[in-house]
Amino acid sequence: MQRILKYHLLLDKLVQETVPTHEDFRGLERAKEAMVDVAQYSNEVKRDSEHLIVIQKVKESISDLNLPNGNNLEQYGRLLLDGDLNIKAHEDQKMKHRYAFVFEKVMILVKNSNTKIGEAQYSFREAHNLLEYRIEILNSRRTLGRDGRMKYSLLLARKTQATAFTLYMKTEEEREKWKRAFETAMETLEPVGCKNTDHKFAIHTFDTPVICRHCSKFLKGKIHQGYRCKVCEIIVHRGCISSTGRCKQQQQTPPPVCDRLLSEFNWFVGTMNRDSATQRLENKKIGTYLLRVRPQGASHESETIYALSLKTDKKIIKHMKIYQKKEPQNVFYYLSTRRYFKTIIELVSFYERNDLGENFAGLNQLLQWPFKEEIVVAIYDFAPSELNQLPMRQGCQVIVIGKEGDSKGWWRGKTLEKVGFFPKEYVRPAVSGEV
């Protein structure tokens, strides 16, 4: 493991010694990024393994634990702070001395049970879901407690204004420490980036390694690694939330993909070498793609004769070989071993709806515009009955981006920023004066 964690240093040296124009330069950069990602993932897993030991010890120290969503403390996140507090509920105004554990999702209040060390030394009193609260400093003045010592206070109030607690500390430094812990918990539950998107993100613990939808890097650690949208279920880092754009509900399965000849699709261009594909795509808009037959053919058994070429920005054309995995009864196609497809048509169709980041680090681009552009005009209004269908008004222009549902009477098109399926009988080809 220690050797693997040093691979990125070797790759960094190779990158430094390689000129940017060399054909291997970008591959070395991607390899270095991947190994840095692996090293960071490993370090966070180790750190969270230590957190889990602490969490287990906390659980064992509390008798009669009774939490709202079950007593598995791991689901409430990392322990941020624990210590003695005086707390007063505003309903009864009675001051109580409690020991508090602040996790990322919950504050647990316990009372010292004076039992022997090694046994449960606290008895459970209550727990509060921190997502329901806000924290504030009442004032900067010190308040006098009943025991005659100077106290500093924090207000922990429900967002519904139903109940509130005042927490008392001995010093201003202690109050700042508790305030930071509560703020950390609340920012973890409701990141600032959520204000810039309509996704419904919630912090989540993933049982297996997962990749961020935006940056295509691992979510790190073993506890609360990242966020998952409750609606469309995309997974991202906290720092990537503000870049996720609009939420799209999980699309229903589109009309079935027909296993037809590739030549019937607007993205297939037949035999074309890498340089010709680059020249053809250079002046196209970002997201334009084509599938071509490589003149040189396959160089080994796992390769096919096919490659995808995609314009990713104003200067770079990405060329991607399509590979195959042969089994006794079937052949599967893939860009990387993360995902397999029964046909090349299914592969292209999938990446028209999902970006390529799972295969290539940092390539957060869909196969968006087929190379052979086809524009049609709606001859009837069309009101969708499903979420994955495209609304049309009579006379509007639609760019056809796929005909994989042709046998069922459906094409897939785009108007402005809306993409979806529409009945092919509702459109006609656009004439030169209309385009």
N, C-alpha and C positions, 0 to 999 in steps of 0.2 A: 504493500500500500504506500509506504513512504517513497518508493521509487516512482510510482505513478504520479504522486503529488508533485514531483519535480520535473515531469515531462514538459510542462509549459515553459520552464526556464530554458530547456534545450531548444524548444521550438522558437522561443523568443530570439535566441541567438541566431538560429537559421534565418529568421525573418530579417534580422539586422544585416546579415551577410548576403541577402538576396536582393537583386535590383528589382524595383517595382514592375518593370516591363517583362520580367521573366514569367513564363507560362505557369510556373509553380508558385509564384508569389502569393496569389490570393488563396490558393489551397493551403499554404503554410499558415497564413493569417487565420483562416477558419479553423485549422487544426489547433493552433495556439489558443484561440478563443474557447474552443470546445474543452481543452484540457484545463484551462483556468476555471471554466464552469464546473468541471468534475471535481477539481480541488476544493473549490468553495463549497460545493455540495457536501463533500466528505467532511469538511471542517464543521459545517453547521449540524450535520447528523451527530457528530461526536459531542458538540456543545449541547444539543437537545437531549442526548442520551443522559447527560449529567442532570439536566433539568428534570427528566423523568424520575430519576432517583430521588431528587428533592421532593417532587410531588408525591411520590409513594410514601415517603417518610411523614409528610404532612397528613396524608390520609390515615396512616397508622396512629398518629398522635391524637386523633379526634374520635371520641366515642359518640354513638348515636347520630352519626352524620346523616343528614336528610336534605339533599339538594333537589332543586326543582326538576332537573332533567336527568336524574340518576346520580349515583355516588361515584362514578368514574371521574376522578378529578382531571384526568388528561384532557377531557373534552372542553375544559374551561380555560385552557391555555397555560402559559408560563406563569410562575409565581413572580410577581413584580416587587412586592414588599410585604413584610409582616412586622408586627410590633404591638405595643400597648397603646390603647386609646381610651379616653373618656368620651362617651357618646350620649347624646340626649335626643330622644325622639320628641318631635314638637307636639305630638298628641297628648303625652302624659307629663312632659317636662321633667321627667325623672332622670337624673344623671346616673349612668351605669359605667362600670369599668369593664372593658372587654379587650381580648386579644384579637387582632384582625389579620386576616390573610387576604391580600389583594391579588387576584389573578387577572388575566386579560379579559375575562368575561364576567367575573363574579367577585363580590366581597363576602367572605365568610367571617362571621363573628362567633367567637367561642369564649368560654370561661374556664379559668384554671381550676382543674378538679383536684389538685394536690395529690395526685397519685404518684406511684413510684416511677422513677426514670425507666424507660423501656416498655412501660405500659401506656395506654392512652392518657396523656396528661391534660387534655382539654375535653370539655363537654360542649357539644354543639348547641348554639343558641338560635342563630338565624343566618340567612344568606340573601344577598340582594343582587339582582341582575343589573350590571352596570350600564347596559344599553338603555335602560329606562331612566337613567339619572344624568344630571349635569353637576359640575363642581364649581364653586366660586368662593372667593375670600370675602367674608362679610364686611370687614373693615381692617384697617392696619393697626388698630389699637389693641392692646392687650386686655384681656378680661380676667376678672378675679374669680377663681374657682372656690368651691366650698372648703377645700383643704387649705386655703390661704396662699397657695402658690400661684404665680402669674401663669396665665394660660393663653394660648393662641388658638384661633378657631378656623374651621372650614365648614362650608355649608354643602351638604350632599342632598340635593332636592330632586324629586321625581319630575320628569318633563311635563307630566299631566298636572302638576301642582297639587297632587293628592296628599302626599306626605313629604316630610323633610327631616333630616338629621343634622345636628351640629356636632362636629368632631372637635375635640379639644386636645392640644399638644402643649408640652412644657416650654418649647423654645420656637423661635421663628424658623430656625434651620430645620427642625422636625416638621413644621408645617409645610415648608417648601418641598421637603422630601416626599411627604404624603400627597401633596398637590401634584407633583410630577408623576407619581405612580398612577393616580387616578386619570390624569390627562393622557398618559401613555396608553392606558387601557381604553379610554374613550376614543382616542384617535385610531387605535387599532380596530375598534368595532365600527367606526364611521370615519374612514379616511377622507381627507380634504379633497382628494381627487374625484370622489364620488359626485361632487357638485358639478363637475364638467361632463357628466354622462348620465344617460337615463337607465343604465344597467342597474339591477338590484343586487349589488355585490354583498356577500357575507363572508367573513373570515371562516376558513375551513381547514381541517386536518385531513391530509390525503394519505391513504395507507400505502400507496406505491409511488415511485418517482413520477412526476408529471412535468410537462413543459408549459411555459407561459405562452399564451396565444399571441401576445404582442412581440416579445423579443426573442422567442424560441429558445430560451435558456431554462435550466432546471429551477423549479421552486425549491428552496433550500430548507433543510432540516427535517424534523419528525413531528413538530407541533405547529399548528397554525402557519403552514408554509405560505399560504396565499389566499386568494379570494376567488369565489365562484359565483357567477350570476345565477340568481334563482329562476330567471326566465329562460335565457338562451344557453345557460350552463357553460359559458366560456370561462377559462381559468387564467388568471394573471397574477403577476407580482403586485404588491402594493404600489410601487413606483410606476407601474405601467397602466394603472387604472385610468388616468386622465387621457390616455392615448387610445382608448378602446372604441371611441366613436359611439354611434347609436346602437341601442340594443335591438336585436332581431330575434323574434320568437323562433323556437325550434321549428324549422321548416318540415312540413310533412313530406313523406317520400314522394318525389316527383313522378310524373308518368314514366312507366318503365323504359329503361334503355334498351333499344333494339340492337341485336348483334348483326349489324349490316356492314356492307363494304365501307371502308374508311373514306373512299372517294366521294361518298354522298355527304360528307361533312364539310362545312366551310373552313375548318381549320386544317384540313389535309391538303398538302401541296405536292405530294409525290416525291420523286427523287430530287434532292437538293443538298449541296454540301454546306459546311459550316459558314464559309465566307459569303456565299450567296444569300444564306438566311440572314446573316448580319446586315448585309447591304439592303435587303428587302425590308427589314424591320426598323432600320435607323431613322427613317422619316415618319414612322407610324407613332400613334399615341401610346403612352405608357399603359401596359397591360395587354398589348396586342401579342398574339402568340400563333404558332403554327406547329403542326406535326409533319415531319419530313422523314423520308427514307435516306439513310446515310449511304452514300455511294460506295464507301469502303467496306460496308457490311459489318458483321459482328467480329470482334477480335477474340472472343472466348465464349464458352458455352452459356454463361449467365447473361450475356448481352443479347439484345434484339437488334434488328436493323434500323429501329426507329429512334428518333430523338425529338424532344420538344425544344423549341426556341422561343424565348419570351423577352420582350422589351421591359426592363425593370426600372430604368430611369432614362434621362436624356442621352446618356452616353453608353450605357452597358446593356449588352444583349446576353442573356443567360441561356446557355445550351445545356440540356439535361438528357443524358442517355436513359432509355427505358430498358430495364432489366427483366429477366424472366426466371422463375423458379419452377423447375419441372418435377412433377410428382407422377406416380404410376398412372393415375387416371385423369390428372388435370395439369394445366399450366397456369401459373399466376404471374401477373405483371406488377412491377413496382419501380418507384424512383429511389426509395430507400427501404430498408427492412422494417421500418415502422408500420407500413401498411401495404397490403396486397390486394390485387383486383383480378377478377376473372377474365376481363377483357381490357384492351387498351381504351376502348370507348368509355368504359366505366371509370378508368383512371382519369381520363381527361374531364369527364363529367363531374367527378368528385372535386377536382382542383379548380373547376369553374365556380364552385360554391365555397371552397375552403382554401385558405392561403397555403403556400408551399413551405412555410416556416418549419414544419415538423421534419422536413427533409434537408433543408439548407438554412443554416443559422443566419438570421437577419433578413431572410427573403420573405417579407410579409406581404406578398403579392398574389392575387388570384390570376388564373387564366381568364382574362376579362373580355378581350375583343378578338374574335376569330380573324385571321389574316384576310380572308375573302369577305369583305363587308357586304351585307345584303340588307337593303332598307325596304320596308313594306309600309303600306298605308292602310289604316283601319277603315273598313267600309261599313261597320256597325259599331255601336257602343257595346262594351263588354263589362259587366259588373261581376267581379270575382265572387266565388262562393267558398274559396279556400285561401289560406294565408299565402300560399306560394304561387298564386295566380296574379297576372298583370292587368290592372284596370286600363281600359282604352276608351277614348272618345272618337266618334266618327271623324275621320280626316287627320288624326294624329299620326305622326311617323314613328315607326318602331324599328330599332336595329335588331335584326335576327342574330342571336348569338349561339343558338343550338336547335337541332331538330331531333333530339334523342327521343321525343315522344311522338314522332311522326305517325307511327302505325296506329296510335290511339287518337290521332287528330289534333295533337298539341305541338306547338313550337315554343321555344323560350326566347324572350326578347328583353329589350331595355328601352325605357323612355325616361329621359333625365337621369335620376339616380335610382329609379325603381326597376327591379329585375323580377321576372316571373314568367309563368306559362300562360299562353293564350291560345284560343282555337284558331287553327291555321285557315279555316274557312271564313274567318272574319276579316281577312286582310287580302290585299292585292299588291303586286310589285309596284314600287314607286317608279314613275317615269322621270326622264332626265330633268325636266323643268321643275319637278317637285323637290328634288334633293338639294 
